[in-house]
Amino acid sequence: MPCPMGVEIPRIFAKWNYSYMYDLKDNHSYKKLVEENKDASQCVNCRACMDKCPQNFDIPEMLKRAHDD
């Protein structure tokens, strides 16, 4: 963070984890990020986040999966 496109990476992953843990199919809190244009679909795959990730996750790919879910 911060993402140059304003993607709320930690919030997206937190919501994705929460919906997975509790088997939620309709995550209304993620829709708020969509309305704010801070959701995973805003990722342009610039990969700037990759330099900052201590776990070396493929964040753009994970964002795509989170958004699709």
N, C-alpha and C positions, 0 to 999 in steps of 0.2 A: 504494500500500500504506500502511497496512493496509486491507484490505477490511472493511467493517462486518460482513459475513457470514462472514468467515474464508476466503474464496476465495483460493487460492494462485495469483494471476494470473501472476506471472513463471514459476513452476514449470510451470503448465499450458501456457503458450506455449512454453517450452523443450521440453517433452515433445512437444507438437504439431509443432514444427519438426523435432525429431529423428525422429519417426515419418514425417514427410513426406519428409525428406531420404533416409532409408534404406528407404523403402517398407515400413514395418512396419504390418501390419494388426492385430496384437494387442499393444497396448502394456501390458504387465503393470505397469509403474511408474505408469501413470495410475490403474490399479485401486486402488492404495494410497491415492491422494488421495480416491477414492470412498469407501473404507472409513473414512477419517478425516473425511468430510463437509467436505472442502476442495476439492472438484472444481467444475467449471463449472456443474453443475446447481444449486448452492447460490446462484447469482447471482439476485437479486431485481430486477435492472434499476433499482437506485436511482441509478445513474450517478455515484456519488461518485468513482469512479475516473477519470471523464472530466476532472474538474478538475485531476487530478494527472498526466495523460498529456501529456508534452511533444510527442508526435507527433500528438496529436489523433485517435488511433484510436477507432473505435466499439468499445470494449472489450466491452460486454455482447453485441454481435452476434458479435464474434470468439470470445468464450467459448462461445456457443451452437454455432458452427461447429466449434470444437475438440472440444467434448463429443460432437457428432453424429459427427464423424470417428472 
